Amino acid sequence: MKASFCVLYAFLGLFFAEPALALTGNELLPKCDKFLSRIEVVGDGRFKYDGSTDSAECFGFAQAIHTLAYLYVLDDSGIVEKQSILRICPPSGVTVVQMIRMFVKYAKDNPDQLNNDAVFLAMSALGQAYRCKT
């Protein structure tokens, strides 16, 4: 009996689940504009923001990019290569808020690219600022 309920719940979960949709630059830009207009820097790289869904979505997006930007590739022998997983190399100390500012500036300077996936816009913005030295 328990197994049949598990199968039923799994089926219902798959049936009613919505697919994850990637945000475009057009969708993320206003959220990040809102985030930047409502943050309050409180020192030591810390800040407060309004906690709105839009602000949180922008911050979460940028936090993921920020985290991945500092992950490095291991070669077969386990030695860290100088190339980041995202192929961008920001110096230590770059904050999430700084990355959001770069994304917003790049998006506003390149309106013809706003229909593209926001990840590609962010990678273009950060790639210009933080090219890896080979």
Summary of the structure (lengths in Angstrom):
residues: 134
radius of gyration: 18.9
end to end distance: 60.3
largest distance: 60.3
contacts: 345
relative contact order: 0.16
helix: 56%
strand: 13%
